[in-house]
Amino acid sequence: MNVGSGGIGPINQVDAIGVTMRDPVGAPRLELRSVALAQASPGDAVLEPKLLVDEFGQWIPDDWPGKARLSPT
């Protein structure tokens, strides 16, 4: 995974993993539950070039009762 800068390189040269947020609002918190390094990219559905947050700031891949929706025109 390469988001931002840093590039891709040999896995044996990884000495740190960093996370930054551009323009955070409030006091955001990040919780990592699992981290792994791999020689080959497993891909990442979240990082594919597609919209993940709708115009209401809601997570598009999920659905729940009360989720705001645009009225059909």
Phi, psi and omega in degrees: 000132179221099179248119180099250181227176179121324177074181180251137181209185180298136182297331180285356178256007177283122178238355178197155173234127181241150178229130176229159177235129175277127176052056179295147179251134180071220179236073183296152179231139179243128178241120177261125180257336181205130178228135179216148174251142181220150178293319181253145180290125176279356184081170180203111182300327181290329183268359176296152183286083176210160179288137179244340181235132181276184183294348177262002181081020182260148179291114185296316184297345181254158175226147180203158177299133179088002178297131181292141180222151175286142176288140178295141181258000000 
